[in-house]
Amino acid sequence: MRLCPKVVGFLLFLGFFLAFFFSLPILAKPEALDIRQGRVVSEIDRLKSVIILSPSTEERREIYYLYGDSPLLMLNYTEGMVRQHKNLSDFLRKSGVRPLNVVDLLDNALSNARKAGKLEGALAEIFPEQYPRLKEKTDRITASVLLGRSPEFFFNYNEKGYLDPLIPLSGAFFYTRDFAVSTPQGIILTNSRYKWRKLEHLMGRFVFQFAAELKTHPIVFDAEAEGVHCEGGDIIIKDEKTILMGIGNCSDPEAARKIAQKLSMNVVGVSMPPADKFSGANFQILHLDTVFNLVDHKKVLTIPYLFLKKYETDNPVVKYLKAVNDQPKGETEPGELDLSPSLNRAIEAIPKVGWLTLFQAGSGKARELGTKLGDYLLEQGYEIIPVGGEPGNMREDQYIDERALYELSLQGANVVQLAPGKVIAYKHNTFTNLALEGKGFRVLAFEGKYLADSLGGPHCLTMPLVRTQNPD
């Protein structure tokens, strides 16, 4: 996300500028990139290298998000996550994919930053609040420490006795898709709207700046520098000229506009549940890749009820949820949860999902297309493979409850593409996997329930760095 300026004088000036300000992230001009270098031109091309972060038994068992925007506690069954993530890594290696682990990238970046005398400045940028207390311990910082796995650096308290870690946690960093995206032009560095995920893109910038393995992958769009929010799970590379991008929940429409301008690519914005009317739908339809993925040259995996116009006014999912919500009920008793407000907002949100806005390459000018994602792709000759498989003779309400929504919530659509017609998926999504196999796909399935519990799938767990159109 290569540098070839149009005039020699500018090249010399820019070389001096970058050498002098080496501590800043390098932003390359997309039109100047050597497209023969590593990149992703399409999500379904053969996967060659990928960034992953393997969970460790050193992870905090209870992850407290110590921020006002996410006051919750997440319990991780760490041993199960470690075991299941290893199965994913093994599938990748056996399929000829080279995994680059964030742990190794961080250790290499730390070593290179120390040698260059840039580590202190980099740490001050990543941890501006903690650095005054952290600077005396920079010689003991390792990748494990940066990832919040060190009790010494986590269990620290301020003068008032409040828990105040030297290294805050980012409990979702193993979903590496979200901090960066490789595009035909280079790397998009993202910027979550949630403070508890901010460390991910800050450390992402650090590794792309200092890790030797990533030196040939320039950052062409830095969302934080642009003042916008987006997450990688919303960004899907359709082809060399087009990005599909979920907007409205975790990613801003303004981010889509600026990406279209900076990368000179058409960005097709896909409306997601609105963030300002949060409901269960915002979790179920978290990112675009949690409900939709390209899986072959002309095939997609998704839930049609969300992405076809014919369900705009008569949506079986909405009808079913209304039937659940409209049951007679008395006053909520003390200690009971009243889920009706959230369910009402979800019912309102679902018909708004899937509508398209085109942000034109270069100008970023927005134009509503008046259609939904599924119809847009059907017009281009794509086939939709439904999450949960086809209903067959099954009752529609039963199918929605037991197949479509059930497997969608367990990340049935969230597969990672190894090559056209070949994907890695969670084994527990039985009917979705059978539907893919029925269309001739090779599905490498592994047990992933502990990973799915944190609202992510194989696509979320991988940040494809290089894909190739070569058959070998």
C-alpha positions, 0 to 999 in steps of 0.5 A, spaced: 500 500 500 514 503 489 516 509 488 517 512 481 516 519 481 515 523 474 522 527 474 529 526 477 529 532 481 523 530 485 526 523 486 532 526 489 529 530 493 524 525 496 530 520 497 533 525 501 526 527 505 525 519 506 532 518 509 532 524 514 525 522 516 526 515 516 521 514 523 515 516 519 511 511 515 513 511 508 507 513 503 508 511 496 504 514 490 500 508 487 500 510 480 508 509 481 508 502 483 511 497 480 505 492 479 510 486 478 512 486 486 507 483 491 500 485 491 493 482 491 489 484 485 483 479 487 481 475 493 480 469 489 487 469 486 492 463 489 495 465 496 502 466 496 504 469 503 500 471 509 500 475 515 498 471 521 498 472 529 498 465 532 495 465 539 499 464 545 498 460 552 501 467 555 495 470 553 491 473 558 485 469 560 480 474 561 481 480 557 479 487 560 478 492 555 480 498 559 476 503 555 470 507 555 468 505 548 468 498 550 467 496 557 466 489 557 470 482 559 471 477 554 473 470 556 478 466 552 479 459 552 486 460 550 489 453 549 483 451 545 484 457 540 492 455 540 490 448 538 485 450 533 489 456 530 495 451 529 490 447 524 489 453 520 497 455 520 498 447 518 493 448 512 496 454 509 503 451 509 501 444 506 497 449 501 504 452 499 502 459 503 508 462 507 505 465 513 509 471 516 507 471 524 506 478 527 511 475 533 517 474 528 515 481 524 515 485 531 521 481 533 525 483 527 522 490 527 524 491 534 531 489 532 532 493 526 529 499 530 534 499 535 540 498 530 537 505 527 536 508 533 529 509 532 526 505 537 524 510 542 521 514 537 517 509 535 515 506 542 513 513 543 508 514 537 505 507 539 504 508 546 504 516 547 500 515 554 504 510 557 511 511 554 514 516 560 513 510 564 515 505 559 522 508 556 526 506 562 524 499 560 525 499 552 531 494 553 527 489 555 521 490 550 520 484 546 514 482 541 511 478 547 511 484 551 508 488 545 502 483 545 501 484 552 503 477 554 508 479 559 505 480 566 510 484 568 508 489 563 501 488 564 499 488 572 501 495 573 498 500 577 497 508 578 498 512 584 491 512 585 491 504 585 487 503 578 490 498 574 494 501 568 498 497 564 504 499 561 502 495 555 495 495 554 492 489 550 489 488 544 485 482 544 483 481 537 489 482 534 490 475 532 484 477 527 490 480 522 485 482 516 483 488 520 489 492 521 492 492 514 490 490 507 494 488 501 491 492 494 493 492 487 497 499 489 500 497 495 498 497 503 492 500 506 493 501 513 487 501 517 484 505 523 479 502 528 474 507 531 474 503 537 480 505 542 481 498 544 483 496 537 488 502 536 494 498 538 493 494 532 494 499 526 500 502 530 504 496 531 502 494 524 505 501 521 511 499 526 512 492 522 511 495 515 516 501 517 522 496 520 521 489 519 525 487 513 520 482 510 515 487 509 520 493 506 517 491 499 510 493 501 509 500 501 503 503 505 499 507 500 494 509 504 494 510 512 487 511 515 489 515 521 493 520 517 487 521 513 483 522 519 478 516 517 476 510 520 476 503 517 477 496 518 480 490 514 475 486 514 470 491 510 475 491 504 475 486 499 479 486 493 474 484 487 479 486 481 485 490 479 480 496 478 475 495 484 474 494 491 468 492 495 468 495 502 463 495 507 461 502 510 457 504 516 458 499 521 466 499 522 468 503 516 466 510 514 464 512 508 469 518 508 474 512 508 471 509 502 471 516 498 479 517 500 481 510 498 478 511 491 482 518 491 488 515 493 489 509 490 485 511 483 480 505 484 473 504 484 470 503 491 463 500 491 461 501 498 456 496 501 451 499 506 452 495 513 448 496 519 449 503 522 453 504 528 449 510 531 443 505 532 447 499 535 444 492 535 445 485 535 445 486 527 452 490 528 455 484 531 452 479 526 454 483 520 460 486 523 464 486 517 463 485 510 467 479 510 463 476 516 457 475 511 460 475 504 466 473 500 468 472 493 470 464 492 471 463 485 472 467 479 464 468 478 462 465 485 460 468 491 458 466 498 453 470 502 446 470 505 442 472 499 436 475 504 441 481 506 443 482 499 438 482 494 433 487 492 427 482 492 427 482 499 427 489 500 420 489 503 418 482 504 424 479 507 423 472 511 429 474 516 425 480 518 418 477 518 421 471 522 425 476 527 418 480 528 414 474 529 419 472 535 419 480 537 412 481 537 410 475 542 406 478 548 410 479 554 409 482 560 414 487 564 421 485 565 422 483 571 428 485 576 435 482 573 432 480 567 434 482 560 430 486 555 432 484 548 426 488 545 430 494 544 436 491 540 431 486 536 427 492 534 433 496 531 436 490 528 429 489 524 430 496 522 437 495 520 437 489 516 433 492 510 438 497 509 444 493 509 447 491 502 445 498 498 451 500 494 454 507 493 460 508 488 466 512 489 469 514 483 476 512 482 481 518 482 475 523 484 472 519 490 465 522 487 459 518 490 454 516 486 448 511 489 447 505 484 440 504 487 441 496 487 444 491 492 451 487 492 447 481 490 444 484 484 450 488 482 454 481 481 448 477 478 448 482 473 455 481 472 454 473 471 456 471 478 452 465 482 451 466 489 452 460 494 448 461 500 450 460 507 447 454 510 446 451 503 439 451 499 433 450 503 430 444 499 424 442 502 425 445 509 420 450 512 423 457 510 422 459 518 426 453 520 431 454 515 433 461 517 433 459 524 437 452 524 441 453 517 442 460 515 442 465 521 445 459 525 451 458 520 452 465 519 453 467 526 458 461 526 462 465 521 460 460 515 461 466 510 468 467 513 472 463 509 479 464 506 481 463 499 487 459 497 486 459 490 480 459 485 475 454 487 479 452 494 478 455 501 479 454 508 473 454 512 470 452 519 468 445 520 462 446 524 459 450 518 456 443 515 451 445 510 455 451 508 461 447 506 457 441 503 454 447 499 461 449 496 463 442 495 456 441 491 459 446 487 466 443 485 470 447 491 475 443 495 474 445 502 479 444 507 475 444 514 478 445 521 475 445 528 474 453 529 469 454 534 473 457 540 476 462 534 469 463 532 466 465 539 470 471 538 466 473 532 471 472 526 473 466 521 479 464 517 478 470 512 479 475 519 485 470 521 489 472 515 492 478 512 493 476 505 500 479 503 501 476 496 497 473 491 498 471 484 495 469 478 500 464 476 497 457 476 503 454 480 
